[in-house]
Amino acid sequence: MARTPPLQARILNRQDLTDTLALFQIQTEEEIPDFLPGQFLTLGVEVPGDEKPIWRAYSIASPPHQKEYYELYIRRAVHPEPGALTSRLWGKKAGDQVLMRTPKGAFTVSHENVDGTPDHRRIIFLAGGTGIAPFVSELQHLQAQGCDRELVICHGASYMQDLGYRELFQKAAEENHITYIPAISRPDANENKGWDGFVGRVETLLAPSGEGTSHLESILGSTLSPENSVVHVCGFNGTIESTLKALEPFDFRTRKNPRENGAYELKFESYG
């Protein structure tokens, strides 16, 4: 079966947050179609002299009810070598053309248990770096829907300036039943002077604290179990692997290792 031709799109706006982090608003000629928060779209950049564009998948940070553009939170790959797509994308500005394929993906939140009853358990979003993007979409969607489930957002980065959407999460934490826990892994760096929050990679929130419970449990003041929580994790492979290992003692299950009734409480999506 022939693949559907890519959509012609353009950069509506671009906001550089650092030398290697930027928000891109991507607009198509047609209205943004319905999609589910947590899904991704595939962005393409044509290369002069090459018949095939370069394609990469990026989680959508904007919520489904925002129909003017898709927002993407992208890091320019520098190490171990320059990224094929981001190196070219960083040379583009508002008005420039790009290619796009429509959203897809299963990294979404369900509000029903396997037996069809409502799922009222807390949702824990754990992200490393730009892995926070799908949870930005989820948060805004859940707020717009009036969701009353407890939300916990854990975001890790090397430097404070890399904690994207920090103001959005802080405001949400002040106004709603949301817990926001930013984490910095390089507290001694000059860029992090004055940091007084959690120190360590984001997955170390799941490691035992001095009291025997995990750091996250100490912060929340309650236990962590499949009976009261579901967990969604997004980030580099190292973050995913470390998180899965840290959650083993809690008996959280993934789609590849479900319970007898098919239920699982842990979803993850890796981007490298």
Residue frames as qw, qx, qy, qz and C-alpha x, y, z in Angstrom:
[[0.000, 0.888, 0.459, 0.000, 0.00, 0.00, 0.00],
 [0.404, 0.508, -0.023, 0.760, 1.38, 3.40, -1.02],
 [0.327, -0.411, -0.471, 0.709, 2.09, 5.81, 1.81],
 [0.095, 0.911, 0.401, -0.027, -0.10, 8.93, 2.03],
 [0.470, 0.557, -0.036, 0.684, 1.76, 11.93, 0.56],
 [0.393, -0.316, -0.437, 0.745, 3.19, 14.26, 3.23],
 [0.016, 0.914, 0.404, -0.044, 1.43, 17.50, 4.09],
 [0.393, 0.490, -0.049, 0.777, 2.89, 20.84, 3.15],
 [0.464, -0.786, -0.356, 0.199, 3.38, 22.90, 6.29],
 [0.335, 0.669, -0.164, 0.643, 5.15, 26.06, 7.40],
 [0.450, -0.238, -0.533, 0.676, 6.72, 27.43, 10.53],
 [0.135, -0.863, -0.393, -0.288, 4.23, 29.91, 11.94],
 [0.236, -0.896, 0.254, -0.279, 6.46, 31.00, 14.79],
 [0.811, 0.090, -0.438, 0.378, 9.72, 30.03, 16.42],
 [0.375, -0.870, 0.174, -0.268, 10.90, 30.85, 19.94],
 [0.664, 0.315, -0.561, 0.381, 14.50, 30.07, 20.84],
 [0.678, -0.720, -0.101, -0.108, 14.78, 29.30, 24.56],
 [0.559, -0.626, 0.419, 0.346, 18.51, 28.49, 24.52],
 [0.128, 0.576, -0.638, -0.495, 21.10, 27.79, 21.83],
 [0.126, 0.111, -0.960, -0.225, 19.81, 24.24, 21.54],
 [0.105, 0.439, 0.853, -0.264, 16.17, 24.41, 22.68],
 [0.181, 0.067, -0.215, -0.957, 13.29, 25.98, 20.80],
 [0.460, 0.434, 0.670, -0.389, 9.52, 25.98, 20.44],
 [0.019, 0.060, -0.635, -0.770, 8.25, 25.58, 16.89],
 [0.525, 0.417, 0.477, -0.568, 4.66, 26.31, 15.92],
 [0.141, -0.062, 0.818, 0.554, 3.82, 24.36, 12.78],
 [0.501, 0.443, 0.299, -0.680, 0.81, 25.28, 10.68],
 [0.338, 0.164, 0.827, 0.419, -0.84, 23.50, 7.76],
 [0.168, -0.122, -0.389, -0.898, -3.21, 24.86, 5.13],
 [0.561, -0.432, -0.587, -0.393, -6.09, 22.92, 6.68],
 [0.527, -0.651, 0.222, -0.499, -7.39, 23.10, 10.24],
 [0.029, -0.390, 0.885, -0.251, -5.59, 20.92, 12.77],
 [0.684, -0.176, -0.605, -0.368, -7.39, 17.55, 12.76],
 [0.749, -0.566, 0.139, -0.317, -8.49, 15.84, 15.94],
 [0.605, 0.321, -0.678, 0.266, -5.71, 13.98, 17.75],
 [0.762, -0.574, -0.300, 0.020, -5.13, 12.57, 21.21],
 [0.156, -0.881, 0.401, -0.194, -2.83, 14.27, 23.73],
 [0.698, -0.415, 0.578, 0.081, 0.35, 12.24, 24.01],
 [0.828, 0.426, 0.320, 0.178, 0.54, 11.52, 20.29],
 [0.371, -0.510, 0.362, 0.687, 3.36, 12.61, 17.98],
 [0.648, 0.739, 0.077, -0.169, 3.70, 13.93, 14.46],
 [0.769, -0.065, 0.332, 0.542, 6.52, 13.32, 12.01],
 [0.116, 0.914, -0.075, -0.381, 8.35, 16.39, 10.70],
 [0.813, 0.227, 0.334, 0.420, 10.26, 16.40, 7.43],
 [0.029, -0.844, 0.216, 0.490, 12.90, 18.67, 5.92],
 [0.827, 0.546, 0.087, 0.100, 13.90, 18.47, 2.28],
 [0.553, -0.549, 0.370, 0.506, 17.59, 18.24, 1.46],
 [0.447, 0.771, -0.237, -0.387, 18.82, 19.91, -1.75],
 [0.325, 0.540, -0.753, -0.187, 20.12, 17.31, -4.18],
 [0.102, -0.051, 0.971, -0.209, 18.53, 14.42, -2.28],
 [0.386, -0.256, -0.654, -0.598, 15.31, 12.76, -3.42],
 [0.566, -0.502, -0.654, 0.023, 14.25, 11.79, 0.11],
 [0.236, -0.782, 0.148, -0.558, 13.49, 14.26, 2.91],
 [0.279, 0.140, -0.797, 0.518, 14.81, 13.69, 6.42],
 [0.587, -0.525, -0.356, -0.503, 12.06, 12.66, 8.83],
 [0.226, 0.089, -0.766, 0.596, 11.93, 12.66, 12.63],
 [0.427, -0.612, -0.625, -0.228, 9.05, 12.13, 15.07],
 [0.096, 0.209, -0.413, 0.881, 8.25, 14.73, 17.75],
 [0.136, -0.531, -0.791, 0.273, 5.64, 14.65, 20.51],
 [0.031, -0.657, -0.325, -0.679, 3.00, 17.36, 20.25],
 [0.238, -0.119, -0.549, 0.792, 3.07, 19.87, 23.11],
 [0.337, -0.066, -0.032, -0.939, -0.08, 21.78, 22.16],
 [0.428, 0.166, 0.783, -0.419, -3.50, 20.44, 23.26],
 [0.260, 0.320, 0.830, 0.376, -6.03, 18.99, 20.80],
 [0.117, 0.823, 0.531, -0.163, -8.52, 21.83, 21.31],
 [0.083, -0.742, 0.218, 0.629, -5.97, 24.35, 20.01],
 [0.742, 0.456, 0.483, 0.092, -6.64, 24.26, 16.27],
 [0.259, 0.934, -0.145, -0.201, -4.36, 27.00, 14.91],
 [0.421, 0.661, -0.616, 0.078, -1.03, 25.16, 14.99],
 [0.919, -0.226, -0.272, 0.173, 0.96, 22.27, 16.43],
 [0.138, -0.884, 0.410, -0.180, 3.57, 23.24, 19.00],
 [0.930, 0.076, -0.278, 0.229, 6.76, 21.18, 19.18],
 [0.419, -0.849, 0.321, 0.000, 9.46, 21.39, 21.85],
 [0.905, 0.364, -0.099, 0.196, 12.71, 20.45, 20.11],
 [0.507, -0.723, 0.345, 0.319, 16.34, 20.15, 21.12],
 [0.566, 0.727, -0.376, -0.095, 19.04, 20.60, 18.48],
 [0.961, -0.191, 0.091, 0.179, 21.14, 17.47, 18.56],
 [0.130, 0.898, -0.420, 0.022, 24.82, 18.33, 18.93],
 [0.091, -0.491, 0.860, -0.107, 26.47, 15.32, 20.58],
 [0.680, -0.375, 0.399, 0.487, 27.73, 12.78, 19.75],
 [0.298, 0.068, 0.524, 0.795, 27.21, 14.29, 16.30],
 [0.279, 0.193, 0.011, -0.941, 24.97, 16.98, 14.80],
 [0.524, 0.356, 0.723, -0.274, 21.40, 15.87, 14.19],
 [0.294, 0.183, 0.679, 0.647, 20.53, 15.42, 10.53],
 [0.019, -0.738, -0.594, -0.320, 17.13, 17.09, 10.84],
 [0.328, -0.862, -0.262, 0.284, 17.65, 19.58, 13.67],
 [0.464, -0.316, 0.255, 0.787, 20.84, 20.94, 12.09],
 [0.124, 0.309, 0.560, 0.758, 18.75, 22.00, 9.10],
 [0.236, -0.765, -0.588, -0.114, 15.68, 22.97, 11.13],
 [0.425, -0.660, -0.188, 0.590, 17.75, 25.43, 13.17],
 [0.267, -0.108, 0.351, 0.891, 18.47, 27.32, 9.96],
 [0.053, -0.541, -0.673, -0.502, 14.77, 27.93, 9.34],
 [0.040, 0.091, 0.331, -0.938, 12.62, 30.83, 10.45],
 [0.400, 0.501, 0.577, -0.505, 8.96, 31.80, 10.59],
 [0.539, 0.645, -0.101, -0.532, 7.39, 31.43, 7.15],
 [0.130, 0.455, -0.838, -0.270, 9.74, 28.70, 5.95],
 [0.843, 0.052, -0.268, -0.464, 8.30, 25.49, 4.59],
 [0.224, -0.328, 0.905, -0.154, 8.53, 22.02, 6.14],
 [0.576, -0.062, -0.695, -0.426, 6.83, 18.67, 5.56],
 [0.399, -0.231, 0.626, -0.629, 4.61, 16.84, 8.00],
 [0.418, -0.164, -0.856, -0.256, 2.75, 13.60, 8.54],
 [0.543, -0.551, -0.148, -0.616, -0.41, 13.53, 10.64],
 [0.320, -0.503, 0.644, -0.480, -0.37, 12.60, 14.35],
 [0.855, -0.089, -0.472, -0.194, -0.44, 9.05, 15.62],
 [0.242, 0.347, -0.748, 0.511, 0.72, 7.00, 18.59],
 [0.661, -0.449, -0.579, -0.164, -0.63, 5.14, 21.63],
 [0.412, -0.037, -0.521, 0.747, 1.14, 7.08, 24.39],
 [0.306, -0.473, -0.200, -0.802, -2.15, 8.41, 25.70],
 [0.192, -0.108, 0.708, -0.671, -4.07, 8.52, 28.97],
 [0.407, -0.333, -0.772, -0.358, -7.01, 6.20, 29.53],
 [0.328, -0.295, 0.372, -0.817, -9.74, 7.04, 32.01],
 [0.887, -0.115, -0.074, -0.441, -11.18, 3.53, 32.08],
 [0.474, -0.403, 0.781, -0.053, -10.03, 0.32, 33.68],
 [0.086, 0.156, -0.893, -0.414, -9.93, -2.89, 31.63],
 [0.075, 0.402, 0.904, -0.121, -13.41, -3.79, 32.90],
 [0.038, 0.600, 0.498, 0.625, -14.83, -0.48, 31.65],
 [0.396, -0.807, -0.388, 0.203, -15.19, 1.17, 35.05],
 [0.140, 0.950, -0.112, 0.254, -13.84, 4.71, 35.57],
 [0.761, 0.010, -0.299, 0.575, -10.17, 4.95, 36.51],
 [0.238, -0.950, -0.085, -0.185, -9.71, 7.48, 39.32],
 [0.809, -0.319, -0.024, 0.494, -6.07, 6.71, 40.14],
 [0.119, -0.871, 0.187, 0.439, -3.49, 9.49, 40.23],
 [0.789, 0.566, 0.052, 0.234, -1.50, 10.03, 37.04],
 [0.497, -0.688, 0.276, 0.451, 2.26, 10.43, 37.36],
 [0.657, 0.740, -0.026, 0.143, 4.01, 12.00, 34.38],
 [0.621, -0.605, 0.303, 0.397, 7.79, 11.54, 34.53],
 [0.652, 0.741, 0.067, 0.147, 9.93, 13.21, 31.86],
 [0.608, -0.423, 0.218, 0.636, 13.54, 13.81, 31.02],
 [0.222, -0.194, 0.404, 0.866, 14.46, 16.82, 28.87],
 [0.360, 0.114, -0.322, -0.868, 12.16, 17.41, 25.91],
 [0.242, -0.216, -0.943, -0.081, 10.25, 14.31, 26.96],
 [0.098, 0.362, 0.552, -0.745, 8.02, 16.75, 28.82],
 [0.209, 0.086, -0.408, -0.885, 6.28, 17.72, 25.55],
 [0.379, -0.309, -0.787, -0.377, 3.47, 15.10, 25.52],
 [0.330, -0.479, -0.694, 0.424, 2.67, 15.92, 29.13],
 [0.025, 0.229, 0.039, -0.972, 2.26, 19.60, 28.30],
 [0.390, -0.106, -0.578, -0.709, -0.46, 18.57, 25.87],
 [0.451, -0.347, -0.821, 0.049, -1.95, 16.16, 28.41],
 [0.194, -0.333, -0.509, 0.769, -2.04, 18.77, 31.20],
 [0.203, 0.157, -0.103, -0.961, -3.80, 21.40, 29.10],
 [0.460, -0.154, -0.706, -0.515, -6.27, 18.84, 27.76],
 [0.418, -0.350, -0.799, 0.253, -7.08, 17.42, 31.19],
 [0.058, -0.296, -0.345, 0.889, -7.57, 20.91, 32.58],
 [0.321, 0.058, -0.337, -0.883, -9.89, 21.83, 29.71],
 [0.527, -0.207, -0.763, -0.312, -11.89, 18.64, 30.32],
 [0.530, -0.571, 0.186, -0.599, -12.24, 19.40, 34.03],
 [0.774, 0.029, -0.622, 0.112, -10.45, 16.21, 35.02],
 [0.521, -0.744, 0.190, -0.372, -10.45, 15.70, 38.80],
 [0.949, -0.067, -0.186, 0.247, -7.73, 13.03, 38.92],
 [0.454, -0.810, 0.229, 0.294, -4.63, 13.88, 40.91],
 [0.730, 0.634, -0.100, 0.234, -1.74, 14.80, 38.58],
 [0.598, -0.669, 0.263, 0.355, 1.95, 14.61, 39.42],
 [0.646, 0.745, -0.080, 0.149, 4.45, 16.08, 36.95],
 [0.668, -0.571, 0.297, 0.374, 8.14, 15.23, 37.43],
 [0.628, 0.765, -0.029, 0.139, 10.57, 16.87, 35.01],
 [0.704, -0.508, 0.221, 0.444, 14.33, 16.44, 35.00],
 [0.555, 0.799, -0.054, 0.224, 17.02, 18.41, 33.19],
 [0.719, 0.051, -0.234, 0.653, 20.70, 19.21, 33.52],
 [0.204, 0.020, -0.145, 0.968, 20.15, 22.95, 33.91],
 [0.174, 0.517, 0.545, -0.636, 17.35, 25.20, 35.15],
 [0.284, 0.476, -0.241, -0.797, 17.07, 26.87, 31.76],
 [0.238, 0.099, -0.873, -0.413, 16.24, 23.48, 30.25],
 [0.140, 0.333, 0.849, -0.385, 13.11, 23.04, 32.38],
 [0.116, -0.172, -0.504, -0.839, 10.73, 23.89, 29.57],
 [0.453, -0.517, -0.505, -0.522, 7.18, 25.05, 30.40],
 [0.371, -0.111, -0.686, 0.615, 8.19, 25.54, 34.02],
 [0.192, 0.007, 0.212, -0.958, 5.96, 28.59, 34.48],
 [0.619, -0.122, -0.467, -0.619, 2.97, 26.73, 33.03],
 [0.656, -0.186, -0.723, 0.109, 3.43, 23.88, 35.50],
 [0.222, -0.063, -0.542, 0.808, 4.06, 26.17, 38.46],
 [0.374, -0.070, -0.016, -0.925, 0.87, 28.08, 37.73],
 [0.700, -0.150, -0.576, -0.395, -1.08, 24.85, 37.37],
 [0.536, -0.120, -0.732, 0.403, 0.29, 23.61, 40.69],
 [0.001, 0.015, 0.381, -0.924, -0.84, 26.81, 42.42],
 [0.489, 0.025, -0.078, -0.868, -4.37, 26.67, 41.02],
 [0.834, 0.014, -0.359, -0.419, -5.23, 22.97, 40.82],
 [0.854, -0.384, 0.337, -0.099, -4.75, 19.54, 42.40],
 [0.803, 0.523, -0.201, 0.204, -1.39, 19.19, 40.65],
 [0.641, -0.660, 0.254, 0.299, 2.05, 18.46, 42.07],
 [0.624, 0.744, -0.183, 0.154, 4.99, 19.74, 40.02],
 [0.723, -0.577, 0.275, 0.263, 8.48, 18.45, 40.86],
 [0.561, 0.774, -0.282, 0.080, 11.35, 19.82, 38.75],
 [0.846, -0.417, 0.203, 0.264, 14.75, 18.15, 39.19],
 [0.310, 0.874, -0.374, -0.020, 18.27, 19.29, 38.31],
 [0.981, -0.045, -0.061, 0.179, 21.06, 16.76, 37.77],
 [0.642, 0.265, -0.162, 0.701, 24.04, 19.16, 37.78],
 [0.332, -0.890, -0.309, 0.052, 23.56, 21.36, 40.85],
 [0.567, -0.541, 0.106, 0.612, 27.21, 22.51, 40.94],
 [0.461, 0.408, 0.407, 0.675, 27.10, 24.08, 37.47],
 [0.106, -0.161, -0.112, 0.975, 27.22, 27.89, 37.36],
 [0.290, -0.240, -0.514, -0.771, 23.97, 27.87, 35.38],
 [0.574, -0.473, -0.649, -0.159, 22.20, 26.35, 38.39],
 [0.226, 0.078, -0.502, 0.832, 23.28, 28.80, 41.08],
 [0.373, -0.084, 0.233, -0.894, 20.45, 29.40, 43.52],
 [0.638, -0.113, -0.640, -0.412, 18.65, 26.13, 42.78],
 [0.292, -0.283, 0.681, -0.609, 16.82, 24.92, 45.89],
 [0.849, 0.053, -0.060, -0.522, 14.69, 22.14, 44.42],
 [0.948, -0.125, 0.291, 0.001, 15.23, 18.41, 44.00],
 [0.083, 0.740, -0.626, -0.232, 18.75, 17.37, 42.98],
 [0.487, -0.131, 0.859, 0.092, 19.37, 14.28, 40.86],
 [0.152, -0.017, -0.754, -0.639, 18.17, 12.65, 37.68],
 [0.572, -0.175, -0.048, -0.800, 14.39, 12.63, 37.53],
 [0.797, -0.098, -0.564, -0.194, 14.15, 8.85, 37.95],
 [0.369, 0.105, -0.712, 0.588, 15.97, 9.08, 41.30],
 [0.460, -0.275, 0.156, -0.830, 12.72, 10.46, 42.68],
 [0.885, -0.117, -0.284, -0.349, 11.70, 6.79, 42.75],
 [0.582, 0.224, -0.674, 0.395, 14.76, 5.72, 44.77],
 [0.593, -0.603, -0.504, 0.176, 14.48, 5.20, 48.54],
 [0.019, -0.818, 0.186, -0.544, 14.96, 8.28, 50.68],
 [0.114, 0.381, -0.735, 0.549, 16.45, 8.29, 54.18],
 [0.581, -0.135, 0.426, -0.680, 13.07, 7.28, 55.57],
 [0.415, -0.005, 0.909, 0.024, 12.94, 4.07, 53.55],
 [0.536, 0.668, 0.492, -0.155, 10.21, 5.26, 51.20],
 [0.558, 0.394, 0.323, 0.655, 10.94, 6.76, 47.80],
 [0.161, -0.156, -0.066, 0.972, 11.67, 10.47, 47.47],
 [0.269, -0.268, -0.485, -0.788, 8.44, 10.82, 45.48],
 [0.522, -0.515, -0.678, -0.053, 6.40, 9.13, 48.21],
 [0.405, -0.380, -0.393, 0.732, 7.96, 11.44, 50.79],
 [0.004, 0.008, -0.167, -0.986, 7.04, 14.48, 48.73],
 [0.427, -0.311, -0.558, -0.640, 3.48, 13.27, 48.10],
 [0.358, -0.268, 0.581, -0.680, 2.99, 12.03, 51.64],
 [0.873, 0.079, 0.238, -0.419, 1.49, 8.77, 50.40],
 [0.621, -0.195, 0.721, 0.236, 2.55, 5.39, 49.11],
 [0.408, 0.502, -0.469, -0.601, 3.05, 4.55, 45.46],
 [0.458, 0.008, 0.889, -0.024, 1.37, 1.42, 44.08],
 [0.045, -0.130, -0.757, -0.639, -0.49, 0.12, 41.02],
 [0.108, -0.600, -0.786, 0.107, -3.68, 0.36, 43.08],
 [0.077, -0.835, -0.310, 0.449, -3.45, 4.14, 43.47],
 [0.001, 0.754, -0.304, -0.583, -1.30, 5.33, 40.52],
 [0.822, 0.455, 0.258, 0.225, -0.57, 4.98, 36.82],
 [0.377, -0.665, 0.300, 0.572, 2.78, 6.14, 35.46],
 [0.687, 0.696, 0.150, 0.146, 3.72, 7.59, 32.07],
 [0.535, -0.595, 0.299, 0.520, 7.44, 8.06, 31.29],
 [0.651, 0.729, 0.127, 0.170, 9.05, 9.86, 28.34],
 [0.208, -0.880, 0.380, 0.198, 12.70, 10.57, 27.68],
 [0.340, 0.594, -0.717, -0.129, 15.98, 9.07, 26.49],
 [0.815, -0.006, -0.572, -0.088, 16.49, 5.31, 26.66],
 [0.372, 0.168, -0.679, 0.609, 18.59, 5.70, 29.80],
 [0.348, -0.163, 0.323, -0.865, 15.76, 7.49, 31.59],
 [0.809, -0.052, -0.271, -0.519, 13.26, 4.84, 30.51],
 [0.738, 0.091, -0.652, 0.148, 15.45, 1.91, 31.54],
 [0.180, 0.172, -0.627, 0.738, 16.32, 3.45, 34.92],
 [0.508, -0.150, 0.160, -0.833, 12.67, 4.25, 35.62],
 [0.840, -0.029, -0.425, -0.336, 11.49, 0.74, 34.75],
 [0.593, 0.105, -0.695, 0.394, 14.13, -0.71, 37.06],
 [0.046, -0.179, 0.484, -0.855, 13.20, 1.70, 39.87],
 [0.640, -0.106, 0.018, -0.761, 9.52, 0.74, 39.58],
 [0.582, 0.079, -0.803, -0.103, 10.12, -3.02, 39.70],
 [0.143, -0.052, -0.819, 0.553, 9.76, -3.18, 43.52],
 [0.384, 0.169, 0.279, -0.864, 6.38, -1.44, 43.21],
 [0.398, 0.230, 0.886, 0.063, 5.12, -4.15, 40.79],
 [0.435, 0.624, 0.006, -0.649, 4.02, -1.75, 38.04],
 [0.669, 0.173, 0.684, 0.234, 3.30, -3.64, 34.83],
 [0.122, 0.449, -0.397, -0.791, 3.84, -2.66, 31.19],
 [0.761, 0.348, -0.097, -0.539, 1.95, -3.70, 28.06],
 [0.563, 0.406, -0.717, -0.062, 4.56, -6.42, 27.50],
 [0.292, 0.012, -0.877, 0.381, 4.04, -7.81, 31.00],
 [0.460, -0.387, -0.104, -0.792, 0.36, -7.29, 31.83],
 [0.426, -0.149, 0.726, -0.519, -1.67, -8.78, 34.63],
 [0.270, 0.167, 0.944, 0.085, -3.91, -11.79, 34.06],
 [0.324, 0.718, 0.560, -0.257, -6.83, -9.54, 33.15],
 [0.538, 0.573, 0.302, 0.540, -4.71, -7.59, 30.64],
 [0.166, -0.981, -0.095, -0.036, -4.26, -4.52, 32.84],
 [0.688, 0.043, -0.132, 0.712, -1.01, -2.55, 33.06],
 [0.237, -0.907, -0.266, 0.223, -0.18, 0.72, 34.82],
 [0.376, -0.640, 0.312, 0.593, 3.09, 1.85, 33.20],
 [0.671, 0.686, 0.232, 0.157, 3.46, 3.38, 29.75],
 [0.421, -0.626, 0.276, 0.596, 6.70, 4.68, 28.30],
 [0.646, 0.737, 0.151, 0.129, 7.95, 6.34, 25.15],
 [0.611, -0.450, 0.253, 0.600, 11.60, 6.76, 24.25],
 [0.469, 0.877, 0.033, -0.101, 13.06, 9.26, 21.79],
 [0.374, 0.765, -0.516, 0.096, 16.65, 8.05, 21.53]]
